[in-house]
Amino acid sequence: MSSLNGIERGKLERLLCMGTGYVSTFSDSTFETFFADFDIDIHNDKYTGTGTSKAKKLRQFWKLESDHLAGTTIAALVKHVEDNPHPFDPISEDDKTALIRDCKTIASRLMAGKIDLGQLKKATACFDAKHLAKQIHRIEQSIDSDPALAIGSAKELIETCCKTILAERGKPVSGTPDIPTLTKHTLRELKLVPEGVHEATRGVDVLRRLLQSLGTIGNNLAELRGLYGTGHGKHGEFEGLLPHHARLAVGCAATLVAFLFDAHKTSPGGTR
């Protein structure tokens, strides 16, 4: 659920000319296409709780979705207004300039301190793994609304990443390996520090330490998931972690996964 307040919603609705049920210059089809770029089906039943007009769907979207997703789409909507002025816009140019500035500030507030998974999406785009896209989407949706789910999903994302890379290289790990085992096998398979490089070579020791630190991300997330995530039942008075803890966990997982996929694509035996 986004933290948009009444004053902010009023400014956005005025800028987007939502008073008559429309949203700016969008038709039903262009509205659908706009939100599809964010992996959102804006015509889904979940957004029709108060009606089926574009304006009512957008209000419901703002009510249901996270700050980051709301802020990201608002920034794009403001850009749309700038590029596609409404032919019957009653707002004066001076007022509109001030309103656009205010709405950009609203978008920035909503996105501030949030996790940007754009680099992770880019790194995973070439892989035919729909489960990856679903996991990333679930993480984006749950960081603020369900931190425990975000933490659990971050750990699962690393597992999926390692299994995908090892399978593509013909080196799957048999049985039901835990995340430390998967991470260890993946780092070894990628040969991130080429064998035969002399220890005295500048930076090799530093690189090894960095890789060791990356390798512990999966281990630590597995432990965190066990304590606070969705992996086990909790007693009735259990108090979970807050969104900023989830953002830390997700940020670490996203860094590791993007790094591993990039390394997989650019090293021998990888997907190009």
C-alpha positions as CSV (number, residue, x, y, z in Angstrom):
1,M,0.0,0.0,0.0
2,S,1.5,3.3,-1.0
3,S,1.8,6.3,1.4
4,L,0.2,8.8,-1.0
5,N,-1.8,11.3,1.0
6,G,-5.0,13.2,0.0
7,I,-3.2,16.4,-1.0
8,E,-0.7,14.5,-3.2
9,R,-3.5,12.5,-4.8
10,G,-5.4,15.7,-5.5
11,K,-2.4,17.2,-7.3
12,L,-1.8,14.0,-9.4
13,E,-5.5,13.8,-10.3
14,R,-5.5,17.4,-11.4
15,L,-2.4,17.0,-13.5
16,L,-3.8,13.8,-15.1
17,C,-7.3,15.4,-15.7
18,M,-8.9,12.5,-13.9
19,G,-12.1,14.3,-12.9
20,T,-14.2,12.7,-15.7
21,G,-12.9,9.2,-15.4
22,Y,-10.2,9.5,-17.9
23,V,-6.4,9.6,-17.3
24,S,-4.6,12.3,-19.4
25,T,-4.7,11.4,-23.1
26,F,-4.7,7.6,-22.6
27,S,-7.1,5.3,-24.4
28,D,-7.9,1.9,-22.9
29,S,-5.3,0.2,-25.1
30,T,-2.5,2.8,-24.6
31,F,-3.2,2.8,-20.8
32,E,-2.7,-1.0,-20.9
33,T,0.5,-0.7,-22.9
34,F,1.9,2.0,-20.6
35,F,1.5,-0.2,-17.5
36,A,2.6,-3.4,-19.3
37,D,6.1,-1.7,-19.4
38,F,6.1,-2.1,-15.6
39,D,4.8,-5.7,-15.7
40,I,1.4,-4.5,-14.5
41,D,-2.0,-5.6,-15.9
42,I,-3.9,-2.4,-15.1
43,H,-7.2,-4.0,-16.3
44,N,-6.9,-6.8,-13.8
45,D,-9.9,-7.3,-11.5
46,K,-7.8,-6.3,-8.5
47,Y,-7.9,-2.7,-9.7
48,T,-11.6,-2.5,-10.4
49,G,-12.8,-2.6,-6.8
50,T,-14.4,0.9,-7.1
51,G,-15.2,0.9,-10.8
52,T,-13.8,0.2,-14.3
53,S,-12.9,3.7,-15.5
54,K,-9.2,4.4,-16.1
55,A,-9.2,6.9,-13.3
56,K,-10.8,4.5,-10.8
57,K,-8.3,1.8,-11.7
58,L,-5.4,4.2,-11.2
59,R,-6.7,5.3,-7.8
60,Q,-7.0,1.6,-6.8
61,F,-3.5,1.0,-8.1
62,W,-2.1,3.8,-6.0
63,K,-4.0,2.4,-3.0
64,L,-2.8,-1.2,-3.4
65,E,0.8,-1.0,-4.6
66,S,4.1,-0.2,-2.9
67,D,5.6,3.3,-2.7
68,H,8.4,2.3,-5.1
69,L,6.1,1.0,-7.8
70,A,3.6,3.9,-7.4
71,G,6.5,6.4,-7.5
72,T,8.1,4.9,-10.6
73,T,4.8,4.9,-12.5
74,I,4.0,8.4,-11.4
75,A,7.3,9.7,-12.7
76,A,6.5,8.1,-16.0
77,L,3.0,9.5,-16.0
78,V,4.4,13.0,-15.5
79,K,6.7,12.5,-18.4
80,H,3.7,11.4,-20.5
81,V,1.9,14.6,-19.6
82,E,4.9,16.7,-20.6
83,D,5.2,14.9,-23.9
84,N,1.5,14.6,-24.7
85,P,-0.4,17.8,-23.5
86,H,-4.1,17.4,-23.1
87,P,-5.9,19.3,-25.9
88,F,-8.6,20.5,-23.4
89,D,-6.4,21.1,-20.3
90,P,-8.0,23.9,-18.3
91,I,-4.8,24.5,-16.3
92,S,-2.8,27.6,-17.2
93,E,0.8,27.1,-18.3
94,D,2.2,28.7,-15.1
95,D,0.0,26.5,-12.9
96,K,0.8,23.4,-14.9
97,T,4.6,24.0,-14.6
98,A,4.2,24.3,-10.8
99,L,2.0,21.2,-10.7
100,I,4.4,19.1,-12.7
101,R,7.2,20.2,-10.4
102,D,5.1,19.1,-7.4
103,C,4.2,15.8,-8.9
104,K,7.8,15.0,-9.7
105,T,8.6,15.7,-6.0
106,I,5.8,13.3,-5.0
107,A,7.3,10.6,-7.3
108,S,10.8,11.2,-5.8
109,R,9.5,10.9,-2.3
110,L,7.8,7.6,-3.0
111,M,10.9,6.2,-4.7
112,A,13.4,7.6,-2.1
113,G,15.3,4.9,-0.3
114,K,13.7,2.1,-2.3
115,I,15.4,-0.7,-4.1
116,D,15.9,-0.3,-7.8
117,L,15.9,-3.7,-9.4
118,G,16.4,-2.4,-13.0
119,Q,20.0,-3.8,-13.2
120,L,18.9,-7.2,-12.0
121,K,16.1,-7.3,-14.6
122,K,18.6,-6.3,-17.3
123,A,21.0,-9.1,-16.2
124,T,18.3,-11.8,-16.2
125,A,16.5,-10.6,-19.4
126,C,18.2,-13.1,-21.8
127,F,17.4,-16.1,-19.7
128,D,14.3,-18.2,-20.5
129,A,13.4,-18.5,-16.9
130,K,9.9,-17.2,-16.2
131,H,10.3,-18.1,-12.5
132,L,13.0,-15.5,-12.3
133,A,10.7,-12.7,-13.5
134,K,8.0,-13.9,-11.1
135,Q,10.4,-13.8,-8.1
136,I,11.7,-10.3,-9.0
137,H,8.1,-9.1,-9.3
138,R,7.1,-10.7,-6.0
139,I,10.1,-9.0,-4.3
140,E,9.2,-5.6,-5.7
141,Q,5.6,-5.9,-4.5
142,S,6.4,-7.2,-1.0
143,I,9.3,-5.1,0.3
144,D,7.0,-2.6,2.0
145,S,3.9,-4.6,2.4
146,D,5.4,-7.9,3.5
147,P,9.1,-7.7,4.5
148,A,9.1,-11.4,5.5
149,L,8.0,-12.5,2.1
150,A,10.6,-10.2,0.5
151,I,13.4,-11.7,2.6
152,G,12.3,-15.3,1.7
153,S,12.0,-14.4,-1.9
154,A,15.5,-12.8,-2.0
155,K,17.0,-16.1,-0.7
156,E,15.0,-18.1,-3.3
157,L,16.2,-15.8,-6.0
158,I,19.8,-16.7,-5.3
159,E,18.9,-20.3,-5.3
160,T,17.2,-20.0,-8.7
161,C,20.1,-18.0,-10.1
162,C,22.7,-20.6,-9.1
163,K,20.6,-23.5,-10.3
164,T,20.0,-21.8,-13.7
165,I,23.7,-21.1,-14.2
166,L,24.8,-24.6,-13.2
167,A,22.1,-26.2,-15.4
168,E,23.0,-24.1,-18.4
169,R,26.6,-25.1,-18.0
170,G,25.7,-28.8,-17.6
171,K,26.9,-28.9,-14.0
172,P,23.7,-29.3,-12.0
173,V,24.1,-30.3,-8.3
174,S,22.3,-33.5,-7.5
175,G,20.0,-33.9,-4.5
176,T,18.6,-30.9,-2.6
177,P,21.6,-28.7,-2.1
178,D,21.4,-25.9,0.4
179,I,22.2,-22.3,-0.6
180,P,25.9,-22.4,0.6
181,T,26.5,-25.4,-1.5
182,L,24.8,-23.9,-4.6
183,T,26.8,-20.6,-4.2
184,K,30.1,-22.4,-3.7
185,H,29.6,-24.6,-6.8
186,T,28.5,-21.6,-8.9
187,L,31.5,-19.4,-7.9
188,R,33.8,-22.3,-8.6
189,E,32.2,-23.0,-12.0
190,L,32.5,-19.4,-13.1
191,K,36.2,-19.4,-12.4
192,L,36.1,-15.7,-11.5
193,V,39.8,-15.6,-10.5
194,P,41.5,-17.4,-13.5
195,E,43.8,-20.3,-12.4
196,G,47.4,-19.7,-13.0
197,V,47.4,-16.0,-12.0
198,H,50.3,-15.4,-9.7
199,E,49.4,-14.4,-6.1
200,A,51.6,-11.3,-6.4
201,T,49.5,-10.0,-9.3
202,R,48.1,-6.7,-8.3
203,G,44.5,-6.9,-7.0
204,V,44.1,-10.7,-7.1
205,D,44.0,-11.1,-3.3
206,V,41.6,-8.2,-3.0
207,L,39.4,-9.8,-5.7
208,R,39.4,-13.1,-3.8
209,R,38.3,-11.4,-0.6
210,L,35.5,-9.6,-2.4
211,L,34.3,-12.9,-3.9
212,Q,34.4,-14.5,-0.5
213,S,32.2,-11.7,0.8
214,L,29.8,-12.2,-2.1
215,G,29.7,-15.9,-1.4
216,T,28.5,-15.3,2.2
217,I,25.5,-13.2,1.1
218,G,23.6,-16.4,0.3
219,N,24.5,-18.0,3.6
220,N,23.5,-15.0,5.6
221,L,20.2,-14.6,3.7
222,A,19.4,-18.3,4.4
223,E,20.0,-17.7,8.1
224,L,17.9,-14.5,8.0
225,R,15.1,-16.3,6.2
226,G,15.1,-19.0,8.8
227,L,14.8,-16.4,11.6
228,Y,12.5,-13.8,10.1
229,G,11.4,-14.9,6.6
230,T,8.6,-17.0,5.3
231,G,10.4,-20.4,5.7
232,H,9.0,-21.4,9.1
233,G,6.0,-20.8,11.3
234,K,6.3,-18.2,14.1
235,H,4.7,-17.9,17.5
236,G,1.8,-15.5,17.9
237,E,3.8,-12.7,19.5
238,F,6.6,-12.8,17.0
239,E,7.7,-9.4,15.7
240,G,9.3,-9.5,12.2
241,L,11.7,-7.1,10.6
242,L,10.8,-3.8,9.0
243,P,10.9,-2.7,5.3
244,H,14.3,-1.2,5.6
245,H,15.7,-4.6,6.7
246,A,14.0,-6.2,3.7
247,R,15.6,-3.6,1.4
248,L,19.0,-4.5,2.8
249,A,18.4,-8.2,2.2
250,V,17.0,-7.6,-1.3
251,G,19.8,-5.2,-2.2
252,C,22.4,-7.7,-1.3
253,A,20.7,-10.5,-3.1
254,A,20.2,-8.4,-6.2
255,T,23.9,-7.4,-6.3
256,L,25.0,-11.0,-6.0
257,V,22.5,-12.3,-8.6
258,A,23.2,-9.6,-11.2
259,F,27.0,-10.2,-10.7
260,L,26.7,-14.0,-11.2
261,F,24.5,-13.7,-14.3
262,D,26.8,-11.1,-15.8
263,A,29.8,-13.3,-15.1
264,H,28.0,-16.3,-16.5
265,K,27.2,-14.5,-19.8
266,T,30.7,-13.2,-20.3
267,S,32.8,-16.3,-19.3
268,P,33.5,-19.4,-21.3
269,G,30.5,-21.7,-21.4
270,G,28.0,-19.0,-20.6
271,T,24.9,-17.7,-22.4
272,R,25.7,-14.8,-24.8
